[in-house]
Amino acid sequence: MPKISEIDLGSALLSTFILIGFIATGFVVIRLTIIGVNYIKENFLQKEEAVELDKKPKSKNKGF
């Protein structure tokens, strides 16, 4: 009977580490998604701001 309890202990440890690996992978995917969304958001905002700055009407009055 000691062999059965050893198998159960090993199986429980293996299952625990596999579960921890899945959870860690989930966190990595979520973090990469957040980083990607922020990167895309920043790049599009910079392009839109550059377009808006270029479209400002220039004053025809020069000097005073």
VOGU-3710 file (C-alpha; in Angstrom, 3 decimals, decimal comma):
1> mpkiseidlg> 0,000/0,000/0,000  2,818/2,556/0,435  3,356/2,509/-3,326  -0,210/3,667/-3,979  0,199/6,652/-1,653  3,493/7,556/-3,356  1,816/7,482/-6,751  -0,999/9,667/-5,440  1,503/12,139/-3,985  3,483/12,305/-7,238
11> sallstfili> 0,322/12,669/-9,272  -0,911/15,448/-6,992  2,405/17,304/-7,264  2,486/16,934/-11,042  -1,097/18,151/-11,360  -0,329/21,103/-9,084  2,681/22,182/-11,125  0,762/21,795/-14,389  -2,024/23,968/-12,971  0,505/26,586/-11,818
21> gfiatgfvvi> 2,007/26,548/-15,335  -1,386/27,172/-16,930  -2,088/30,042/-14,540  1,339/31,587/-15,224  0,779/31,248/-18,969  -2,555/33,015/-18,592  -0,897/35,912/-16,769  1,755/36,181/-19,483  -0,870/36,243/-22,242  -2,882/38,906/-20,411
31> rltiigvnyi> 0,228/41,018/-19,794  1,354/40,789/-23,429  -2,160/41,722/-24,558  -2,154/44,810/-22,341  1,315/45,813/-23,570  0,231/45,341/-27,196  -2,949/47,386/-26,756  -1,030/50,212/-25,079  1,616/50,150/-27,817  -0,995/50,362/-30,572
41> kenflqkeea> -2,894/53,078/-28,717  0,216/55,209/-28,273  1,261/54,868/-31,916  -2,182/55,809/-33,241  -2,448/58,763/-30,859  0,930/60,096/-31,985  -0,067/59,834/-35,655  -3,417/61,562/-35,039  -1,730/64,349/-33,071  0,801/64,867/-35,873
51> veldkkpksk> -2,002/65,106/-38,440  -3,912/67,579/-36,256  -0,820/69,765/-35,840  -0,276/69,825/-39,597  -3,913/70,807/-40,275  -3,920/73,934/-38,087  -4,725/76,958/-40,232  -1,818/79,315/-40,646  -2,455/82,966/-40,076  -2,015/85,202/-43,108
61> nkgf> -1,060/88,135/-40,899  2,681/88,450/-40,550  4,328/90,443/-37,816  2,346/92,919/-35,765
//
